[in-house]
Amino acid sequence: MSHQTQSTGDLVSQLSSEISTLVRDELRLAQVEVTGKAKKAGIGAGMFGAAGVLALYGVGVLIAAAVLALALVVDAWLAAVIVGVVVLAVAAVVALGGKREVAQASPPVPTQAVENVKADIDTVRHPRRDHE
């Protein structure tokens, strides 16, 4: 059936169906974009968690060093302090890496989907007349 013989109702129904399909496709694209950015933020948050665990171990080692220093007053406590400082330095490096990951994630904005919707609106407002 050609466009000239279709009724207005048929054309409106077809347009409605095509718009629904277009909106669903754009929503799927937006979901894919947001998921990718959320994953990056999750990696940064995981790195912050790892930094917290390492800092906790560092505090534990420093506490053990204080106990050893009070109990024995020998060189063993010095070794424990060195280990604690190293663990805390590693925690600081991991925390800085986590901060960088979170900063790169930025708020998720589905840029490609937004551009496609703008192009779709422009096409509807200014249709090309290819079939004339």
Buried (B, 14 or more C-beta within 10 A) or exposed (E): EEEEEEEEEEEEEEEEEEEEEBEEEBEEBBEEBBEEBEEBBEBBBEBBEBBBEBBEBBBEBBEBBBEBBEEEEEEEBEEBBEBBBEBBEBBBEBBEBBBEBBEEBEEBEBEEBBEBBEEBEEEEEEEEEEEE
